[in-house]
Amino acid sequence: MKPFAARTDALRQSDIRAVTFEVNRVGGINLGQGICDLATPAPIVEATVEALQHGSQIYTAYNGTSDLREAVAEKARSFNGIPVEGPESVVVSTGSTGAFLATVLTLFEPGDEVVLFEPFYGYHAGILRLQGVEPVAVPLAKTGGRWRFEADRLAAAITGRTKAVLVCTPANPSGKVWDEGELRALYAEAERHDLWVLTDEIYEHMVYDGRRHLSPASLDGAYERTVTLSGFSKTFNMTGWRLGYAVAPVAVAEKIGLVNDLTTICAPAPLQHGLAAALPLPDDYYEQMLADYTVKRTLMVDALRACGFEADPPEGAYYVLAGLGERLGQPGFEDARAATTTLIETAGVACVPGPSFFADPADGDGHLRFCYAKERPVLEEACERLVDAFG
Ligand SMILES: Cc1ncc(COP(=O)(O)O)c(C=O)c1O
């Protein structure tokens, strides 16, 4: 047999999937994988059933149906403040992941470097590597319970091969919500070195404590060099539907769309028709979601603190990246992987070991990520189990 393509050599089952397998084996509660077990809003389900029953089974345009692109363009203007030209600035794809892949294929050559901020979302690094693009991790600094961007660190990481910076806001796994000063400093570097900026804003509706989600592309002069990636998976609890999008200046969106055509032809048609018919959802949907996640965030943080972990309330998204604190080094807590196994075996609760989010796995050894996007009774039980076992 001829060998596999070299790009697959480093591919392994992720820690996240391995943890899922282990926790299912013991019938435990999975706070590891970032999947939300809440129901998709009824209006979206009903409109999609309707679309399925009334002949929406054929390919859509490669960049998505005009109704859904119009709805996204309208939301990009009114919610995100992005100066989009119109629906032609939007590419609907199979999840924001599909949009990210098409963007990577559109903008980068093998050998290019893309800066991302550590701790980072593993798929960003993995998808870049798969295309021969090198992810360069710039650590965020944690001070006073907050993860901060330091422009000097970014400046030091830029080389002649750097082609883009990638910002995740609100961030998985840190929960960091980038503020205006940080984004302006980042764009100053991007302009100085003529870099693209890719932004992942999939958690844009989960921003706590009166903070405001600021879309990088809404800053003066930023739109021209920015590809904004987002989707519906997290906001509407529909991770398995696989609908997301990229928003970019028309010339960029056109190419991303053409690549999207070659990678997947189009996103699932009935789901696009159904979602477009159901959008926009009323404001109180988003308000209620945020209120629910705020309560869940407190439950999670309090339980982790009661267990002796270091847990700061995240500014956004739905993860707590906890420090092992005083437990690190104790038997069963020698490092993050050992701690994860101990939590599964002793409490029947799974999390993700920190090394998944760091370029040098050793840097993540003091951390565990807990996802609180769970039905409230399930989350309460998980918290009780943790506190009973380790509190
Ligand atoms: C930061 C981030 N981006 C993207 C995704 C995946 O989004 P989608 O389902 O739209 O592909 C996730 C899922 O966990 C995520 O955490």
The ligand as a Gaussian input file, in Angstrom:
#p B3LYP/6-31G(d) Opt

LIG

0 1
 C      -14.170000      28.829000      18.926000
 C      -14.993000      27.866000      18.150000
 N      -15.168000      28.074000      16.845000
 C      -15.914000      27.239000      16.099000
 C      -16.518000      26.123000      16.670000
 C      -17.327000      25.216000      15.780000
 O      -18.351000      25.952000      15.179000
 P      -19.316000      25.316000      14.086000
 O      -20.188000      24.304000      14.742000
 O      -20.069000      26.498000      13.551000
 O      -18.443000      24.703000      13.040000
 C      -16.348000      25.865000      18.025000
 C      -16.951000      24.659000      18.642000
 O      -16.653000      24.269000      19.745000
 C      -15.577000      26.766000      18.776000
 O      -15.392000      26.580000      20.092000

